Amino acid sequence: MTADPDISRHDAAPLVRGVLALELSDDSVPTRDAVGQQAAGALATRLGRDLGVLVPGVRDLDLVFAAAHFDPAELLRPGWPMHRRLEELRARAPQAGQGPRIIAFGADDKGETPLPFRADRALAGGRLRVLPYLFVGEAAATEAVSAHMESMLLDLGMVQADTALQAQDAFGARIEHARYLTLHDLLAMTALQYRNQGLAPLWDVLETALLAPADEIWLDAPPEPLLRHAQGEVRMALLGPDDWRRRCAPGEQDEGRLAHGLAMHEARQRQFAAVLQAHGVPVEFVHVTPGQDPRTALA
């Protein structure tokens, strides 16, 4: 992970991307993925109040909020599509009078939420659920708020008790901790989590896919899977047993250990692919011809 990834460096206009992060109790499963429009507006108002106390400058900016919860991977995707959609909807929202607006989106009268504010059921079940918000306004004011939030929100961004209780009631889940984060904070927390889960070798590839999707980067560190990210997708080499042995287990003679090692390698490939795909990064498995240089096959 780079020392200070700048997730806003390609923005046409300054904005502040963030999340309301809800850490659920161990045995709690939310009964609702999203709340209705009235409850969404009420929760957004509380969010604006809380953050207005922490960072007074946000009161001069538009607040846009989706009252639906997601796995963090659904927000940490190339181009930040969830937040981009919030900005698109803000641009289309009517201006009622002067001054900053609070614009909230929730479920319709039938309980349905429009895409992309519909969580992926395959990614449900994690203890951390996140709700996206966005602050946008005059350039200098927005940049000042962004700098302030990046410097202090991770340490001081605890949600007020009444806001946490409102979220708990709204989604039908027991919430252990609730805090405000910038998207940069969420990215840094995810990097740490993945490293603790043994996914450090993959992180540089994933970070490149998120922050610089047009760039090329390789993971070429046996016995890890060989993969290449370029032009917004990852290509992963599928090696036959002999080629895998030459690359990852040279000198090993025990057939049982070789079979176990190959099975573990294939499981690692599936794990890497699942993480990348959860973050919206396409993965193509490339069968390498026996004896071929696998880097050539991925080029």
C-alpha angles and dihedrals in degrees: 000000000000118000095250115004111201107215092180101052094106097045116126089213131018117264138156118238118197147150139224100227118206118192107200128212114262097259099033122116117183114241093207130043093198138009130230124271096262093050090045091056092048092050091047090052091054090048091052091049094050095048091042088062093049096041110017092192092072088074088073094055136074113257117211118186139177113210094209127099128229144177109266090245090064091062096039098070132125110285091012091256097187093055091040089057090051089054092048091051091047090054090054097044115106119252109235106196124314132317136043121326136217108217117184131182125201142148122311125241090281093053093252123136122206121240131297090027091068114101121233107249090208088065096047121112102060119125094232117070123176134202118202125233134175135200118202134170145109110358101242093044092047093049091050092050091047092053092047094049093046090053099050116009097088091057101033107024100107114152116242114256096245091050091051091049091049090052090047092053093042096054099031095236136122107244119205098182133005126188143158119246137176115236087250089058090051091050092052092047091050091051090054092046093051092049090052088051093054095258097117093116090060097046099083089053093048093045090052090050090053102039104028108018093170093058128095124234133164133210101207107155114122131247086034118086115274113241141159129206116205136147094004100309140083124230116199125196118237107203129196118237095264095048091045089052093051092048103038109018109029112173095017111133104171107103093204093054090045092053091047092047093051091049090051090049091053090048089052090052091053091048092051092047092050092052093047093047092048086059092051096256112140115232125202120191111216119202108221117217111240110271094012121130101255092213089059090052091055096045 
